[in-house]
């Protein structure tokens, strides 16, 4: 199993190369809030675009939705979020820091050891001090303060609708996107004339006032979800098994395979079943897709069989029927729901971590992000070999303009060609196009240009000479999934 890169390395790369910045950094930053920079927003959009294409555009049984972030407060009462969406919280009486009570034993703790005249140590999570044998009883952060008794803390952000801050105007920033799908079930059913089984997909912002967020973009207070609610007739069977159980298993396998399809290494993914004591009260079965982040194995996506809990709750609370009429059986049924729920931000982080490589090339370290071409923020970089030759710069600019109509393409002339290649490797650009003297010729020497440019492939670093007129056709093949070796075999290799 390959060793994962450290989180510090990823954070440094993200800031240096414009993937992710600390929110409000010039004012000292806002805790666990992050801004996606020029390359980060492209990467995140590509992840969401791939997810939407594969789950909505390419499937005949799914449609999309974009529900409002602000919803009627009765939605969150019916769903149970007002009364039960809580975590146990404790406070340190000395340093005032707050912690999730149920995760205290899973974090390192500070200890002033009496056996070493009060020397300060950081003890690994769950372990005793190796000098005195004591276990954590005080604040894990400062090591001095007593902790309060646990109390429940609601994770929803509360706000007010309209100009008056009164109880009647209370509303919430949604803590998940799923409820917007459930309350629109009948609208979508009637508008699209759908038949079970079918799904509704949504990508959108959600907000949770986490007590202890952290680990870069892994756990934040503002995040994006990519969720599907797949509705199944509970009366149906497939090969003798309840249809909801079969569809649940299909979605688990489909979603697990999706990450590998876009480059996540198999040994960095695993499935983890929730045991009976861990299951949500409405869930028949839940399985998590876990990724081997730098912080260890953690949830990337959850796929739950939520049964008919949500539709029944909203029907009971609103007084509106949320059923499906089974024509064959001539009866109304409340569908069961299979929910694949992924985090866009966690997915971006996983793809970043998994793409990261450090290699030695001719005695020098090369950092490269081996993104799948569909996810790479920049598809093509056009580089002039000599920026002081106007004809080279002009041709390079024209090529960038042509390719940018179809793919995200950048132009860069701010360094020597070797450094430009390394810069593009480090941000994961699959292909570089280099315009050189041979392309445009040398009028002073009476030499005509050959009208060809060099294409360099990121992973192999191989280079070929291709006519300028053929660039769109070549890249169309490559970005449609053709292997580099097959395309490169039709063109002469370029001299390095």
Secondary structure, DSSP 8 states (H G I E B T S, - for coil): ------HHHHHHHHHHTTSEEETTGGGT--TT-EEE-HHHHHHHHHHHHHHHIIIIIS-TTEEE----SB--HHHHHHHTHHHH-EEEEEEBTTT--EEEGGGGGGS-EEEEEGGGTTEEEEE-TT---TTT-----S-TTTSSS-B---EEEE-SEEEESSS--SGGGEEEE-S-SHHHHHTTHHHHHHHHT--SSEEEEEEEEEE---SS-BTTTTB-SEEEEEEEEEEE-TT-EETTEEHHHHHHHHHHHHHHHHHHHTT--GGGEEEEE--TTTS-TT-SEEEEEEEEETTEEEEEEEEEEEETHHHHHHHHHH-----EEETTTTEEE--EEEEEEEEHHHHHHHHHHHHEEEEEETTEEEEEE---TTT-S-SEEEEES-TT-HHHHHHHHHHHHHHTTTS-EEE--SS-HHHHHHHHHHHT-SEEEEE-HHHHEEGGGTEE---EEEEEETTT--EEEEEGGGHHHHHHHHHTT--HHHHHTTS-B---
